[in-house]
Amino acid sequence: MTVNNGVNVMAGLMIIIGLTGAQLTGQIDITQVSWLWLVAFVGINLFQSGFTGICPAKKILAKLGLKDSDGSCCK
């Protein structure tokens, strides 16, 4: 696992933990349709991309013409 993948795993896990904590304490209700599902989707995507290397956003942005960098965000 690279540092960049580790950052994705950590960020995704923090999002998932935050949503789970808010659900368990009654601050939010993720069983209702809301924008929180978008947050959950992003968190799960970040988490899985850290392990699998599959990132739908990266593919979309590449098709839009953005170039991939050689470095990670944590040099």
PDB file of N, CA, C, O and CB in Angstrom:
ATOM      1  N   MET A   1       0.861  -1.174   0.000  1.00  0.00           N
ATOM      2  CA  MET A   1       0.000   0.000   0.000  1.00  0.00           C
ATOM      3  C   MET A   1       0.904   1.232   0.000  1.00  0.00           C
ATOM      4  O   MET A   1       1.900   1.294   0.721  1.00  0.00           O
ATOM      5  CB  MET A   1      -0.978   0.000   1.237  1.00  0.00           C
ATOM      6  N   THR A   2       0.538   2.193  -0.812  1.00  0.00           N
ATOM      7  CA  THR A   2       1.294   3.436  -0.884  1.00  0.00           C
ATOM      8  C   THR A   2       0.734   4.446   0.121  1.00  0.00           C
ATOM      9  O   THR A   2      -0.337   4.244   0.693  1.00  0.00           O
ATOM     10  CB  THR A   2       1.255   4.017  -2.320  1.00  0.00           C
ATOM     11  N   VAL A   3       1.473   5.526   0.323  1.00  0.00           N
ATOM     12  CA  VAL A   3       1.015   6.591   1.221  1.00  0.00           C
ATOM     13  C   VAL A   3      -0.298   7.172   0.707  1.00  0.00           C
ATOM     14  O   VAL A   3      -1.213   7.435   1.487  1.00  0.00           O
ATOM     15  CB  VAL A   3       2.089   7.706   1.349  1.00  0.00           C
ATOM     16  N   ASN A   4      -0.390   7.371  -0.602  1.00  0.00           N
ATOM     17  CA  ASN A   4      -1.610   7.938  -1.176  1.00  0.00           C
ATOM     18  C   ASN A   4      -2.804   7.019  -0.922  1.00  0.00           C
ATOM     19  O   ASN A   4      -3.889   7.496  -0.591  1.00  0.00           O
ATOM     20  CB  ASN A   4      -1.433   8.177  -2.686  1.00  0.00           C
ATOM     21  N   ASN A   5      -2.617   5.715  -1.074  1.00  0.00           N
ATOM     22  CA  ASN A   5      -3.700   4.772  -0.782  1.00  0.00           C
ATOM     23  C   ASN A   5      -4.060   4.804   0.699  1.00  0.00           C
ATOM     24  O   ASN A   5      -5.235   4.732   1.061  1.00  0.00           O
ATOM     25  CB  ASN A   5      -3.302   3.345  -1.199  1.00  0.00           C
ATOM     26  N   GLY A   6      -3.036   4.914   1.560  1.00  0.00           N
ATOM     27  CA  GLY A   6      -3.287   5.003   2.993  1.00  0.00           C
ATOM     28  C   GLY A   6      -4.093   6.232   3.364  1.00  0.00           C
ATOM     29  O   GLY A   6      -4.950   6.176   4.246  1.00  0.00           O
ATOM     30  N   VAL A   7      -3.821   7.342   2.693  1.00  0.00           N
ATOM     31  CA  VAL A   7      -4.584   8.571   2.930  1.00  0.00           C
ATOM     32  C   VAL A   7      -6.047   8.355   2.533  1.00  0.00           C
ATOM     33  O   VAL A   7      -6.951   8.784   3.249  1.00  0.00           O
ATOM     34  CB  VAL A   7      -3.973   9.764   2.135  1.00  0.00           C
ATOM     35  N   ASN A   8      -6.281   7.696   1.406  1.00  0.00           N
ATOM     36  CA  ASN A   8      -7.658   7.411   0.977  1.00  0.00           C
ATOM     37  C   ASN A   8      -8.379   6.532   1.996  1.00  0.00           C
ATOM     38  O   ASN A   8      -9.532   6.793   2.340  1.00  0.00           O
ATOM     39  CB  ASN A   8      -7.661   6.726  -0.404  1.00  0.00           C
ATOM     40  N   VAL A   9      -7.700   5.494   2.476  1.00  0.00           N
ATOM     41  CA  VAL A   9      -8.303   4.598   3.465  1.00  0.00           C
ATOM     42  C   VAL A   9      -8.638   5.370   4.738  1.00  0.00           C
ATOM     43  O   VAL A   9      -9.736   5.235   5.278  1.00  0.00           O
ATOM     44  CB  VAL A   9      -7.354   3.418   3.784  1.00  0.00           C
ATOM     45  N   MET A  10      -7.695   6.177   5.215  1.00  0.00           N
ATOM     46  CA  MET A  10      -7.916   6.925   6.451  1.00  0.00           C
ATOM     47  C   MET A  10      -9.054   7.936   6.294  1.00  0.00           C
ATOM     48  O   MET A  10      -9.902   8.055   7.178  1.00  0.00           O
ATOM     49  CB  MET A  10      -6.630   7.642   6.872  1.00  0.00           C
ATOM     50  N   ALA A  11      -9.076   8.661   5.178  1.00  0.00           N
ATOM     51  CA  ALA A  11     -10.134   9.660   4.957  1.00  0.00           C
ATOM     52  C   ALA A  11     -11.498   8.987   4.863  1.00  0.00           C
ATOM     53  O   ALA A  11     -12.468   9.452   5.463  1.00  0.00           O
ATOM     54  CB  ALA A  11      -9.855  10.474   3.674  1.00  0.00           C
ATOM     55  N   GLY A  12     -11.572   7.900   4.116  1.00  0.00           N
ATOM     56  CA  GLY A  12     -12.835   7.174   3.992  1.00  0.00           C
ATOM     57  C   GLY A  12     -13.312   6.628   5.320  1.00  0.00           C
ATOM     58  O   GLY A  12     -14.499   6.693   5.637  1.00  0.00           O
ATOM     59  N   LEU A  13     -12.382   6.088   6.099  1.00  0.00           N
ATOM     60  CA  LEU A  13     -12.731   5.546   7.404  1.00  0.00           C
ATOM     61  C   LEU A  13     -13.232   6.639   8.347  1.00  0.00           C
ATOM     62  O   LEU A  13     -14.183   6.414   9.095  1.00  0.00           O
ATOM     63  CB  LEU A  13     -11.528   4.835   8.015  1.00  0.00           C
ATOM     64  N   MET A  14     -12.613   7.808   8.323  1.00  0.00           N
ATOM     65  CA  MET A  14     -13.053   8.914   9.179  1.00  0.00           C
ATOM     66  C   MET A  14     -14.469   9.370   8.808  1.00  0.00           C
ATOM     67  O   MET A  14     -15.272   9.678   9.688  1.00  0.00           O
ATOM     68  CB  MET A  14     -12.071  10.096   9.069  1.00  0.00           C
ATOM     69  N   ILE A  15     -14.769   9.411   7.518  1.00  0.00           N
ATOM     70  CA  ILE A  15     -16.122   9.782   7.081  1.00  0.00           C
ATOM     71  C   ILE A  15     -17.133   8.759   7.564  1.00  0.00           C
ATOM     72  O   ILE A  15     -18.187   9.118   8.088  1.00  0.00           O
ATOM     73  CB  ILE A  15     -16.189   9.908   5.547  1.00  0.00           C
ATOM     74  N   ILE A  16     -16.809   7.476   7.388  1.00  0.00           N
ATOM     75  CA  ILE A  16     -17.722   6.409   7.802  1.00  0.00           C
ATOM     76  C   ILE A  16     -17.915   6.420   9.316  1.00  0.00           C
ATOM     77  O   ILE A  16     -19.039   6.267   9.792  1.00  0.00           O
ATOM     78  CB  ILE A  16     -17.193   5.039   7.345  1.00  0.00           C
ATOM     79  N   ILE A  17     -16.834   6.598  10.080  1.00  0.00           N
ATOM     80  CA  ILE A  17     -16.929   6.658  11.547  1.00  0.00           C
ATOM     81  C   ILE A  17     -17.773   7.859  11.980  1.00  0.00           C
ATOM     82  O   ILE A  17     -18.586   7.751  12.897  1.00  0.00           O
ATOM     83  CB  ILE A  17     -15.516   6.740  12.184  1.00  0.00           C
ATOM     84  N   GLY A  18     -17.580   8.997  11.322  1.00  0.00           N
ATOM     85  CA  GLY A  18     -18.355  10.186  11.656  1.00  0.00           C
ATOM     86  C   GLY A  18     -19.848   9.993  11.421  1.00  0.00           C
ATOM     87  O   GLY A  18     -20.670  10.359  12.262  1.00  0.00           O
ATOM     88  N   LEU A  19     -20.190   9.418  10.281  1.00  0.00           N
ATOM     89  CA  LEU A  19     -21.607   9.170   9.988  1.00  0.00           C
ATOM     90  C   LEU A  19     -22.203   8.138  10.944  1.00  0.00           C
ATOM     91  O   LEU A  19     -23.335   8.285  11.404  1.00  0.00           O
ATOM     92  CB  LEU A  19     -21.776   8.696   8.539  1.00  0.00           C
ATOM     93  N   THR A  20     -21.428   7.094  11.237  1.00  0.00           N
ATOM     94  CA  THR A  20     -21.906   6.059  12.154  1.00  0.00           C
ATOM     95  C   THR A  20     -22.111   6.632  13.556  1.00  0.00           C
ATOM     96  O   THR A  20     -23.123   6.352  14.199  1.00  0.00           O
ATOM     97  CB  THR A  20     -20.915   4.880  12.200  1.00  0.00           C
ATOM     98  N   GLY A  21     -21.158   7.429  14.031  1.00  0.00           N
ATOM     99  CA  GLY A  21     -21.296   8.055  15.346  1.00  0.00           C
ATOM    100  C   GLY A  21     -22.499   8.971  15.429  1.00  0.00           C
ATOM    101  O   GLY A  21     -23.224   8.973  16.424  1.00  0.00           O
ATOM    102  N   ALA A  22     -22.710   9.753  14.379  1.00  0.00           N
ATOM    103  CA  ALA A  22     -23.865  10.655  14.368  1.00  0.00           C
ATOM    104  C   ALA A  22     -25.175   9.864  14.341  1.00  0.00           C
ATOM    105  O   ALA A  22     -26.153  10.270  14.968  1.00  0.00           O
ATOM    106  CB  ALA A  22     -23.795  11.604  13.155  1.00  0.00           C
ATOM    107  N   GLN A  23     -25.201   8.754  13.631  1.00  0.00           N
ATOM    108  CA  GLN A  23     -26.399   7.909  13.585  1.00  0.00           C
ATOM    109  C   GLN A  23     -26.664   7.288  14.959  1.00  0.00           C
ATOM    110  O   GLN A  23     -27.798   7.289  15.438  1.00  0.00           O
ATOM    111  CB  GLN A  23     -26.244   6.799  12.513  1.00  0.00           C
ATOM    112  N   LEU A  24     -25.617   6.761  15.585  1.00  0.00           N
ATOM    113  CA  LEU A  24     -25.782   6.086  16.873  1.00  0.00           C
ATOM    114  C   LEU A  24     -26.182   7.040  17.996  1.00  0.00           C
ATOM    115  O   LEU A  24     -26.878   6.630  18.925  1.00  0.00           O
ATOM    116  CB  LEU A  24     -24.500   5.379  17.247  1.00  0.00           C
ATOM    117  N   THR A  25     -25.762   8.293  17.934  1.00  0.00           N
ATOM    118  CA  THR A  25     -26.118   9.260  18.976  1.00  0.00           C
ATOM    119  C   THR A  25     -27.426   9.984  18.680  1.00  0.00           C
ATOM    120  O   THR A  25     -27.868  10.814  19.474  1.00  0.00           O
ATOM    121  CB  THR A  25     -25.007  10.275  19.141  1.00  0.00           C
ATOM    122  N   GLY A  26     -28.043   9.681  17.557  1.00  0.00           N
ATOM    123  CA  GLY A  26     -29.334  10.275  17.234  1.00  0.00           C
ATOM    124  C   GLY A  26     -29.262  11.653  16.616  1.00  0.00           C
ATOM    125  O   GLY A  26     -30.287  12.323  16.493  1.00  0.00           O
ATOM    126  N   GLN A  27     -28.079  12.097  16.222  1.00  0.00           N
ATOM    127  CA  GLN A  27     -27.937  13.422  15.632  1.00  0.00           C
ATOM    128  C   GLN A  27     -28.439  13.452  14.186  1.00  0.00           C
ATOM    129  O   GLN A  27     -28.895  14.487  13.700  1.00  0.00           O
ATOM    130  CB  GLN A  27     -26.479  13.866  15.688  1.00  0.00           C
ATOM    131  N   ILE A  28     -28.349  12.308  13.509  1.00  0.00           N
ATOM    132  CA  ILE A  28     -28.852  12.201  12.140  1.00  0.00           C
ATOM    133  C   ILE A  28     -29.609  10.896  12.002  1.00  0.00           C
ATOM    134  O   ILE A  28     -29.513  10.018  12.859  1.00  0.00           O
ATOM    135  CB  ILE A  28     -27.694  12.282  11.102  1.00  0.00           C
ATOM    136  N   ASP A  29     -30.359  10.771  10.926  1.00  0.00           N
ATOM    137  CA  ASP A  29     -31.063   9.526  10.632  1.00  0.00           C
ATOM    138  C   ASP A  29     -30.731   9.140   9.193  1.00  0.00           C
ATOM    139  O   ASP A  29     -31.350   9.636   8.252  1.00  0.00           O
ATOM    140  CB  ASP A  29     -32.619   9.674  10.843  1.00  0.00           C
ATOM    141  N   ILE A  30     -29.744   8.244   9.026  1.00  0.00           N
ATOM    142  CA  ILE A  30     -29.318   7.896   7.665  1.00  0.00           C
ATOM    143  C   ILE A  30     -30.281   6.932   6.979  1.00  0.00           C
ATOM    144  O   ILE A  30     -30.071   6.557   5.825  1.00  0.00           O
ATOM    145  CB  ILE A  30     -27.929   7.286   7.697  1.00  0.00           C
ATOM    146  N   THR A  31     -31.351   6.527   7.697  1.00  0.00           N
ATOM    147  CA  THR A  31     -32.347   5.687   7.035  1.00  0.00           C
ATOM    148  C   THR A  31     -33.271   6.526   6.156  1.00  0.00           C
ATOM    149  O   THR A  31     -33.986   5.980   5.316  1.00  0.00           O
ATOM    150  CB  THR A  31     -33.167   4.908   8.073  1.00  0.00           C
ATOM    151  N   GLN A  32     -33.265   7.837   6.339  1.00  0.00           N
ATOM    152  CA  GLN A  32     -34.072   8.737   5.523  1.00  0.00           C
ATOM    153  C   GLN A  32     -33.262   9.203   4.312  1.00  0.00           C
ATOM    154  O   GLN A  32     -32.041   9.335   4.390  1.00  0.00           O
ATOM    155  CB  GLN A  32     -34.555   9.950   6.357  1.00  0.00           C
ATOM    156  N   VAL A  33     -33.941   9.447   3.206  1.00  0.00           N
ATOM    157  CA  VAL A  33     -33.269   9.937   2.006  1.00  0.00           C
ATOM    158  C   VAL A  33     -32.764  11.352   2.278  1.00  0.00           C
ATOM    159  O   VAL A  33     -33.541  12.237   2.637  1.00  0.00           O
ATOM    160  CB  VAL A  33     -34.229   9.909   0.769  1.00  0.00           C
ATOM    161  N   SER A  34     -31.479  11.557   2.108  1.00  0.00           N
ATOM    162  CA  SER A  34     -30.909  12.877   2.337  1.00  0.00           C
ATOM    163  C   SER A  34     -29.568  12.978   1.642  1.00  0.00           C
ATOM    164  O   SER A  34     -29.105  12.019   1.025  1.00  0.00           O
ATOM    165  CB  SER A  34     -30.763  13.163   3.840  1.00  0.00           C
ATOM    166  N   TRP A  35     -28.939  14.152   1.745  1.00  0.00           N
ATOM    167  CA  TRP A  35     -27.618  14.382   1.172  1.00  0.00           C
ATOM    168  C   TRP A  35     -26.550  13.586   1.895  1.00  0.00           C
ATOM    169  O   TRP A  35     -25.439  13.443   1.383  1.00  0.00           O
ATOM    170  CB  TRP A  35     -27.278  15.856   1.209  1.00  0.00           C
ATOM    171  N   LEU A  36     -26.859  13.066   3.074  1.00  0.00           N
ATOM    172  CA  LEU A  36     -25.875  12.273   3.810  1.00  0.00           C
ATOM    173  C   LEU A  36     -25.507  10.999   3.063  1.00  0.00           C
ATOM    174  O   LEU A  36     -24.429  10.444   3.276  1.00  0.00           O
ATOM    175  CB  LEU A  36     -26.406  11.926   5.192  1.00  0.00           C
ATOM    176  N   TRP A  37     -26.397  10.530   2.186  1.00  0.00           N
ATOM    177  CA  TRP A  37     -26.066   9.354   1.383  1.00  0.00           C
ATOM    178  C   TRP A  37     -24.911   9.660   0.435  1.00  0.00           C
ATOM    179  O   TRP A  37     -24.108   8.775   0.138  1.00  0.00           O
ATOM    180  CB  TRP A  37     -27.294   8.878   0.590  1.00  0.00           C
ATOM    181  N   LEU A  38     -24.817  10.893  -0.043  1.00  0.00           N
ATOM    182  CA  LEU A  38     -23.687  11.299  -0.883  1.00  0.00           C
ATOM    183  C   LEU A  38     -22.397  11.240  -0.073  1.00  0.00           C
ATOM    184  O   LEU A  38     -21.372  10.773  -0.571  1.00  0.00           O
ATOM    185  CB  LEU A  38     -23.905  12.726  -1.453  1.00  0.00           C
ATOM    186  N   VAL A  39     -22.442  11.707   1.161  1.00  0.00           N
ATOM    187  CA  VAL A  39     -21.268  11.666   2.033  1.00  0.00           C
ATOM    188  C   VAL A  39     -20.867  10.214   2.289  1.00  0.00           C
ATOM    189  O   VAL A  39     -19.681   9.886   2.249  1.00  0.00           O
ATOM    190  CB  VAL A  39     -21.550  12.398   3.373  1.00  0.00           C
ATOM    191  N   ALA A  40     -21.832   9.354   2.547  1.00  0.00           N
ATOM    192  CA  ALA A  40     -21.541   7.936   2.770  1.00  0.00           C
ATOM    193  C   ALA A  40     -20.924   7.309   1.523  1.00  0.00           C
ATOM    194  O   ALA A  40     -19.974   6.533   1.633  1.00  0.00           O
ATOM    195  CB  ALA A  40     -22.821   7.177   3.167  1.00  0.00           C
ATOM    196  N   PHE A  41     -21.441   7.628   0.354  1.00  0.00           N
ATOM    197  CA  PHE A  41     -20.913   7.098  -0.900  1.00  0.00           C
ATOM    198  C   PHE A  41     -19.458   7.511  -1.100  1.00  0.00           C
ATOM    199  O   PHE A  41     -18.626   6.691  -1.488  1.00  0.00           O
ATOM    200  CB  PHE A  41     -21.763   7.576  -2.080  1.00  0.00           C
ATOM    201  N   VAL A  42     -19.153   8.775  -0.837  1.00  0.00           N
ATOM    202  CA  VAL A  42     -17.781   9.270  -0.988  1.00  0.00           C
ATOM    203  C   VAL A  42     -16.850   8.566   0.004  1.00  0.00           C
ATOM    204  O   VAL A  42     -15.741   8.169  -0.356  1.00  0.00           O
ATOM    205  CB  VAL A  42     -17.729  10.807  -0.779  1.00  0.00           C
ATOM    206  N   GLY A  43     -17.297   8.415   1.235  1.00  0.00           N
ATOM    207  CA  GLY A  43     -16.474   7.743   2.242  1.00  0.00           C
ATOM    208  C   GLY A  43     -16.182   6.299   1.893  1.00  0.00           C
ATOM    209  O   GLY A  43     -15.047   5.840   2.022  1.00  0.00           O
ATOM    210  N   ILE A  44     -17.198   5.585   1.454  1.00  0.00           N
ATOM    211  CA  ILE A  44     -17.022   4.185   1.070  1.00  0.00           C
ATOM    212  C   ILE A  44     -16.126   4.080  -0.159  1.00  0.00           C
ATOM    213  O   ILE A  44     -15.283   3.186  -0.241  1.00  0.00           O
ATOM    214  CB  ILE A  44     -18.385   3.520   0.797  1.00  0.00           C
ATOM    215  N   ASN A  45     -16.307   4.989  -1.111  1.00  0.00           N
ATOM    216  CA  ASN A  45     -15.463   4.990  -2.312  1.00  0.00           C
ATOM    217  C   ASN A  45     -14.002   5.250  -1.974  1.00  0.00           C
ATOM    218  O   ASN A  45     -13.118   4.574  -2.498  1.00  0.00           O
ATOM    219  CB  ASN A  45     -15.956   6.039  -3.302  1.00  0.00           C
ATOM    220  N   LEU A  46     -13.736   6.228  -1.099  1.00  0.00           N
ATOM    221  CA  LEU A  46     -12.368   6.512  -0.675  1.00  0.00           C
ATOM    222  C   LEU A  46     -11.741   5.292   0.001  1.00  0.00           C
ATOM    223  O   LEU A  46     -10.597   4.930  -0.276  1.00  0.00           O
ATOM    224  CB  LEU A  46     -12.344   7.717   0.278  1.00  0.00           C
ATOM    225  N   PHE A  47     -12.504   4.672   0.880  1.00  0.00           N
ATOM    226  CA  PHE A  47     -12.012   3.518   1.624  1.00  0.00           C
ATOM    227  C   PHE A  47     -11.656   2.368   0.684  1.00  0.00           C
ATOM    228  O   PHE A  47     -10.572   1.793   0.785  1.00  0.00           O
ATOM    229  CB  PHE A  47     -13.054   3.061   2.645  1.00  0.00           C
ATOM    230  N   GLN A  48     -12.564   2.035  -0.226  1.00  0.00           N
ATOM    231  CA  GLN A  48     -12.304   0.907  -1.125  1.00  0.00           C
ATOM    232  C   GLN A  48     -11.213   1.232  -2.131  1.00  0.00           C
ATOM    233  O   GLN A  48     -10.458   0.338  -2.513  1.00  0.00           O
ATOM    234  CB  GLN A  48     -13.577   0.510  -1.858  1.00  0.00           C
ATOM    235  N   SER A  49     -11.101   2.481  -2.576  1.00  0.00           N
ATOM    236  CA  SER A  49     -10.072   2.816  -3.564  1.00  0.00           C
ATOM    237  C   SER A  49      -8.671   2.708  -2.974  1.00  0.00           C
ATOM    238  O   SER A  49      -7.706   2.474  -3.701  1.00  0.00           O
ATOM    239  CB  SER A  49     -10.299   4.225  -4.105  1.00  0.00           C
ATOM    240  N   GLY A  50      -8.557   2.878  -1.659  1.00  0.00           N
ATOM    241  CA  GLY A  50      -7.269   2.709  -1.004  1.00  0.00           C
ATOM    242  C   GLY A  50      -6.765   1.280  -1.095  1.00  0.00           C
ATOM    243  O   GLY A  50      -5.558   1.048  -1.168  1.00  0.00           O
ATOM    244  N   PHE A  51      -7.680   0.322  -1.090  1.00  0.00           N
ATOM    245  CA  PHE A  51      -7.301  -1.081  -1.159  1.00  0.00           C
ATOM    246  C   PHE A  51      -7.262  -1.617  -2.588  1.00  0.00           C
ATOM    247  O   PHE A  51      -6.381  -2.402  -2.939  1.00  0.00           O
ATOM    248  CB  PHE A  51      -8.252  -1.902  -0.339  1.00  0.00           C
ATOM    249  N   THR A  52      -8.223  -1.191  -3.411  1.00  0.00           N
ATOM    250  CA  THR A  52      -8.342  -1.774  -4.749  1.00  0.00           C
ATOM    251  C   THR A  52      -7.659  -0.961  -5.836  1.00  0.00           C
ATOM    252  O   THR A  52      -7.288  -1.502  -6.877  1.00  0.00           O
ATOM    253  CB  THR A  52      -9.783  -1.937  -5.097  1.00  0.00           C
ATOM    254  N   GLY A  53      -7.488   0.344  -5.601  1.00  0.00           N
ATOM    255  CA  GLY A  53      -6.916   1.211  -6.631  1.00  0.00           C
ATOM    256  C   GLY A  53      -7.932   1.651  -7.669  1.00  0.00           C
ATOM    257  O   GLY A  53      -7.590   2.370  -8.607  1.00  0.00           O
ATOM    258  N   ILE A  54      -9.171   1.228  -7.511  1.00  0.00           N
ATOM    259  CA  ILE A  54     -10.234   1.604  -8.453  1.00  0.00           C
ATOM    260  C   ILE A  54     -10.917   2.860  -7.938  1.00  0.00           C
ATOM    261  O   ILE A  54     -11.498   2.856  -6.852  1.00  0.00           O
ATOM    262  CB  ILE A  54     -11.271   0.444  -8.638  1.00  0.00           C
ATOM    263  N   CYS A  55     -10.849   3.933  -8.714  1.00  0.00           N
ATOM    264  CA  CYS A  55     -11.431   5.205  -8.303  1.00  0.00           C
ATOM    265  C   CYS A  55     -12.259   5.775  -9.458  1.00  0.00           C
ATOM    266  O   CYS A  55     -11.689   6.277 -10.428  1.00  0.00           O
ATOM    267  CB  CYS A  55     -10.321   6.210  -7.866  1.00  0.00           C
ATOM    268  N   PRO A  56     -13.592   5.707  -9.373  1.00  0.00           N
ATOM    269  CA  PRO A  56     -14.428   6.230 -10.444  1.00  0.00           C
ATOM    270  C   PRO A  56     -14.182   7.713 -10.724  1.00  0.00           C
ATOM    271  O   PRO A  56     -14.200   8.130 -11.882  1.00  0.00           O
ATOM    272  CB  PRO A  56     -15.876   6.015 -10.105  1.00  0.00           C
ATOM    273  N   ALA A  57     -13.954   8.510  -9.684  1.00  0.00           N
ATOM    274  CA  ALA A  57     -13.722   9.943  -9.884  1.00  0.00           C
ATOM    275  C   ALA A  57     -12.457  10.176 -10.708  1.00  0.00           C
ATOM    276  O   ALA A  57     -12.430  11.062 -11.562  1.00  0.00           O
ATOM    277  CB  ALA A  57     -13.613  10.667  -8.527  1.00  0.00           C
ATOM    278  N   LYS A  58     -11.421   9.398 -10.464  1.00  0.00           N
ATOM    279  CA  LYS A  58     -10.169   9.542 -11.211  1.00  0.00           C
ATOM    280  C   LYS A  58     -10.399   9.250 -12.697  1.00  0.00           C
ATOM    281  O   LYS A  58      -9.869   9.949 -13.561  1.00  0.00           O
ATOM    282  CB  LYS A  58      -9.081   8.597 -10.639  1.00  0.00           C
ATOM    283  N   LYS A  59     -11.182   8.228 -12.983  1.00  0.00           N
ATOM    284  CA  LYS A  59     -11.473   7.895 -14.379  1.00  0.00           C
ATOM    285  C   LYS A  59     -12.274   9.001 -15.063  1.00  0.00           C
ATOM    286  O   LYS A  59     -12.007   9.348 -16.214  1.00  0.00           O
ATOM    287  CB  LYS A  59     -12.237   6.572 -14.458  1.00  0.00           C
ATOM    288  N   ILE A  60     -13.247   9.546 -14.356  1.00  0.00           N
ATOM    289  CA  ILE A  60     -14.065  10.627 -14.917  1.00  0.00           C
ATOM    290  C   ILE A  60     -13.221  11.862 -15.184  1.00  0.00           C
ATOM    291  O   ILE A  60     -13.316  12.464 -16.254  1.00  0.00           O
ATOM    292  CB  ILE A  60     -15.222  10.976 -13.972  1.00  0.00           C
ATOM    293  N   LEU A  61     -12.390  12.244 -14.207  1.00  0.00           N
ATOM    294  CA  LEU A  61     -11.553  13.429 -14.365  1.00  0.00           C
ATOM    295  C   LEU A  61     -10.505  13.238 -15.463  1.00  0.00           C
ATOM    296  O   LEU A  61     -10.157  14.196 -16.153  1.00  0.00           O
ATOM    297  CB  LEU A  61     -10.868  13.767 -13.044  1.00  0.00           C
ATOM    298  N   ALA A  62     -10.002  12.026 -15.630  1.00  0.00           N
ATOM    299  CA  ALA A  62      -9.049  11.748 -16.712  1.00  0.00           C
ATOM    300  C   ALA A  62      -9.724  11.914 -18.076  1.00  0.00           C
ATOM    301  O   ALA A  62      -9.122  12.442 -19.011  1.00  0.00           O
ATOM    302  CB  ALA A  62      -8.468  10.318 -16.571  1.00  0.00           C
ATOM    303  N   LYS A  63     -10.971  11.461 -18.184  1.00  0.00           N
ATOM    304  CA  LYS A  63     -11.712  11.620 -19.441  1.00  0.00           C
ATOM    305  C   LYS A  63     -12.016  13.085 -19.737  1.00  0.00           C
ATOM    306  O   LYS A  63     -12.191  13.465 -20.895  1.00  0.00           O
ATOM    307  CB  LYS A  63     -13.014  10.822 -19.390  1.00  0.00           C
ATOM    308  N   LEU A  64     -12.080  13.906 -18.691  1.00  0.00           N
ATOM    309  CA  LEU A  64     -12.304  15.338 -18.862  1.00  0.00           C
ATOM    310  C   LEU A  64     -11.023  16.086 -19.217  1.00  0.00           C
ATOM    311  O   LEU A  64     -11.048  17.291 -19.464  1.00  0.00           O
ATOM    312  CB  LEU A  64     -12.902  15.921 -17.601  1.00  0.00           C
ATOM    313  N   GLY A  65      -9.892  15.355 -19.239  1.00  0.00           N
ATOM    314  CA  GLY A  65      -8.643  15.949 -19.677  1.00  0.00           C
ATOM    315  C   GLY A  65      -7.656  16.307 -18.586  1.00  0.00           C
ATOM    316  O   GLY A  65      -6.589  16.842 -18.887  1.00  0.00           O
ATOM    317  N   LEU A  66      -7.974  16.028 -17.323  1.00  0.00           N
ATOM    318  CA  LEU A  66      -7.023  16.318 -16.255  1.00  0.00           C
ATOM    319  C   LEU A  66      -5.900  15.298 -16.274  1.00  0.00           C
ATOM    320  O   LEU A  66      -6.133  14.124 -16.561  1.00  0.00           O
ATOM    321  CB  LEU A  66      -7.721  16.324 -14.885  1.00  0.00           C
ATOM    322  N   LYS A  67      -4.697  15.728 -15.975  1.00  0.00           N
ATOM    323  CA  LYS A  67      -3.536  14.843 -15.991  1.00  0.00           C
ATOM    324  C   LYS A  67      -3.249  14.324 -14.588  1.00  0.00           C
ATOM    325  O   LYS A  67      -3.502  15.000 -13.591  1.00  0.00           O
ATOM    326  CB  LYS A  67      -2.304  15.572 -16.557  1.00  0.00           C
ATOM    327  N   ASP A  68      -2.709  13.099 -14.536  1.00  0.00           N
ATOM    328  CA  ASP A  68      -2.343  12.480 -13.273  1.00  0.00           C
ATOM    329  C   ASP A  68      -0.976  12.987 -12.832  1.00  0.00           C
ATOM    330  O   ASP A  68      -0.071  13.115 -13.656  1.00  0.00           O
ATOM    331  CB  ASP A  68      -2.342  10.942 -13.396  1.00  0.00           C
ATOM    332  N   SER A  69      -0.815  13.274 -11.550  1.00  0.00           N
ATOM    333  CA  SER A  69       0.476  13.739 -11.035  1.00  0.00           C
ATOM    334  C   SER A  69       1.319  12.529 -10.635  1.00  0.00           C
ATOM    335  O   SER A  69       0.797  11.435 -10.418  1.00  0.00           O
ATOM    336  CB  SER A  69       0.282  14.704  -9.819  1.00  0.00           C
ATOM    337  N   ASP A  70       2.634  12.748 -10.542  1.00  0.00           N
ATOM    338  CA  ASP A  70       3.529  11.680 -10.150  1.00  0.00           C
ATOM    339  C   ASP A  70       3.626  11.537  -8.646  1.00  0.00           C
ATOM    340  O   ASP A  70       3.969  10.464  -8.149  1.00  0.00           O
ATOM    341  CB  ASP A  70       4.888  11.912 -10.726  1.00  0.00           C
ATOM    342  N   GLY A  71       3.331  12.596  -7.913  1.00  0.00           N
ATOM    343  CA  GLY A  71       3.484  12.577  -6.462  1.00  0.00           C
ATOM    344  C   GLY A  71       2.151  12.376  -5.763  1.00  0.00           C
ATOM    345  O   GLY A  71       1.085  12.392  -6.379  1.00  0.00           O
ATOM    346  N   SER A  72       2.248  12.186  -4.457  1.00  0.00           N
ATOM    347  CA  SER A  72       1.041  12.087  -3.668  1.00  0.00           C
ATOM    348  C   SER A  72       0.834  13.391  -2.910  1.00  0.00           C
ATOM    349  O   SER A  72       1.658  14.301  -2.996  1.00  0.00           O
ATOM    350  CB  SER A  72       1.110  10.887  -2.700  1.00  0.00           C
ATOM    351  N   CYS A  73      -0.236  13.481  -2.187  1.00  0.00           N
ATOM    352  CA  CYS A  73      -0.523  14.702  -1.439  1.00  0.00           C
ATOM    353  C   CYS A  73       0.296  14.775  -0.157  1.00  0.00           C
ATOM    354  O   CYS A  73       0.284  15.805   0.518  1.00  0.00           O
ATOM    355  CB  CYS A  73      -2.009  14.785  -1.113  1.00  0.00           C
ATOM    356  N   CYS A  74       0.991  13.731   0.186  1.00  0.00           N
ATOM    357  CA  CYS A  74       1.702  13.677   1.476  1.00  0.00           C
ATOM    358  C   CYS A  74       3.188  13.440   1.292  1.00  0.00           C
ATOM    359  O   CYS A  74       3.707  12.429   1.763  1.00  0.00           O
ATOM    360  CB  CYS A  74       1.119  12.580   2.360  1.00  0.00           C
ATOM    361  N   LYS A  75       3.881  14.335   0.627  1.00  0.00           N
ATOM    362  CA  LYS A  75       5.319  14.168   0.443  1.00  0.00           C
ATOM    363  C   LYS A  75       6.074  14.572   1.667  1.00  0.00           C
ATOM    364  O   LYS A  75       7.302  14.496   1.688  1.00  0.00           O
ATOM    365  CB  LYS A  75       5.805  14.960  -0.736  1.00  0.00           C
TER     366      LYS A  75
END
